[in-house]
């Protein structure tokens, strides 16, 4: 995946700088939204997936070992979130309500 994010910003974010994380978010959010929208086909679910991904990434960025891998790392989180949502779609289609 895509955009090269400043390693310096990622390091600052990893060290607890919330502003740096916000700047990283601003740099990549549109690309992530496009990916989620293409994958899920639903704007609301895409927005939710991106938001949830950033919350998870913010909580886990201190464990990111290689700042240069930030984009791959966060897109991996997003792919998993989108996969769960797709599984949820399939699960809902497989349930029959017979009354």
N, C-alpha and C positions, 0 to 999 in steps of 0.2 A: 504494500500500500504505500502510498503516496508521498505526501509533503514532508520535506526535511524540516524538522523542528530544531531550534537552537538547543544544542547540548547544554549550554550555560544555563538557559532557562529551566531545562529539565533537572539539572543538578540542583539549582536553587529550589525548585518545587520539591524535589526529593528530600531536601534538607528542611522542609517545613515552611517555605515561603509561599503563602497563599496567593499573593499577587502574581508571582511567577507562574503558579499553576493556572491562574486566570488568563494570563497571556498565552500560555500553551493552549488552553481551551479555545481561546479566540482564533488561534492559528489553524486549528484542526477541526473545529465543530462542523463547518459546512461540508467538508469532505466526508465526515462520519455520517452526517444526516443523509447525504446523497446515497451512501452505501446502504444505510438502514432502510431508506425509502425504496430503493431498488430491490432490496432483499425481501422486504415485508409487504410492499405495495399499499401501505396504509400510513398516511402522514402522522396521525396521532400515535400509532404504535412506534413509528420511527423516532418521533420526538421522545417518547418514553424510553426507548432503548438507548438512545444517546445520553439522555439525562442519567439513567441508571448506570450506564457505563462510566460516566465521569464521576459519579459518587463513588463507585467501586474503585476506580483508578486513584482518586484523591486519597481514599483510605489506604490503598496498597502501594502508593508510589515509593514509599520509603524502602520497600523491598526490591525495587527495580535495580538490578545490578549494573546494567549497561545503558547509560543515558542515550546512546546512539540508537538503541533498539526501541525507543519510546513509541514511535508510530506503530511498529509491528505489534508491540505489547498491547497497546490500547485497542487496536483493531482486532486482536485476538479476543479480547474481552467482549467487544461489540459483536463479533461473529457468534460467540457462545450465547450471548443474550438474544440475538436474532434467532438462533437455532431453537432456543427454548420457546420463543414466541411462536415459531412455526409449529413446533410440537404441540403447543397449546391449541393452535388453529385446527390441527389434525384431530386432536383429542375431542374438541367440540363437535367436529363433523361426524365423529364416530359414535357419539352419544345420541340415542333415540329416546325421545320423550313420548311414551305411549300411555295415554290416559283415556 
